Amino acid sequence: MAITVLYPEALYADDSVERRIFGPDVNIVFRDTKELSELSDADCAAADGLMILRQAVTPADFARFTKLRCVVRMGVGYDKIDRKAAAQHQVMVCNVPDYGTTEVADHAMSLALALRRGLLLHHHTQRETPPAPWTVIRDPLLRRSDVQTFGIVGLGRIGTAVTLRAKAFGFRVAFFDPNLPNGVDRALGVTRCATLEDLLRQTDTLSIHAPLTVETNGLLTRERLSLLPKGAVVVNTARGPIVDIDALHDLLKSGHLAGVGIDVVPVEPPVEPVPALLRAYRAREPWTEGRLIITPHSAFFTPEAWDDIRTKSAETIRAALLGPKPQNVITPDMF
């Protein structure tokens, strides 16, 4: 009996790539839905594999997929898939952790460096009427790299790539990741912090690279962010709910933070009422100019990365459904 793999989001114009990877024994179904509840019962009942990019998979959705064996999140984060419901229905959940690593790492470093070198400050002030004087700007944002500690929360693939980049620019690098084995710090030549609070107290430029889980949701609270030294910069290219975005607003506006660069917000795409930080950015409030950069969850993107998503996702679900061995499996203890 042929295996059916369902793509519910109409991502591609044809199935040429999928056909090459799956071979003749897999039935490929493309649909164009905004959420899984729009799928027909017949499509749900037929699917052995489900490919998800932007949509969520809820307990009610899992109940409709009566023969589903595997869901692949076509990306790194898997927080929109209810893994407890997946386990109850004996559905394997996989992700694609090895695409976009360099893109997100480059994006995080670009945000940090653009702020720390005052690029946005000069960009803004030189376009004022009249333009600012043709001279340097003395501001807490501008710091030499080798006098700063670059703090990283989450030292997975992307966090490691950022570590290597930050070291290359001369930063002292420290990190917090309680899930890594001993010795990673020695292998990379960086400093490991026993607690998040210890990391924050010594960090001048903070970059967040943790997945969104029960443990990391709301991890960077107002109280913890306030531990950062005055004049610190915060960069988030991970997931919006990890960081208290209202605290970022208040700490940046008060001057405790010198700069903020984010690629993610708690609800995406943003809906009204949008976070105060995003509202101030769009209104070009003076205290945001040159100090705040917001990009629309685009850190992952290059044409090459987009192709990787397609290919690696298909390879992942093929391995799960046809063998020889599943890969990139998100285990139940990661709920």
Beta strands, then each sheet from edge to edge (+ up, - down):
strand 1: 3-7
strand 2: 26-30
strand 3: 49-52
strand 4: 70-73
strand 5: 92-94
strand 6: 149-153
strand 7: 172-176
strand 8: 191-192
strand 9: 205-208
strand 10: 232-236
strand 11: 257-262
strand 12: 292-294
sheet 1: 2+ 1+ 3+ 4+ 5+
sheet 2: 8+ 7+ 6+ 9+ 10+ 11+ 12+
end
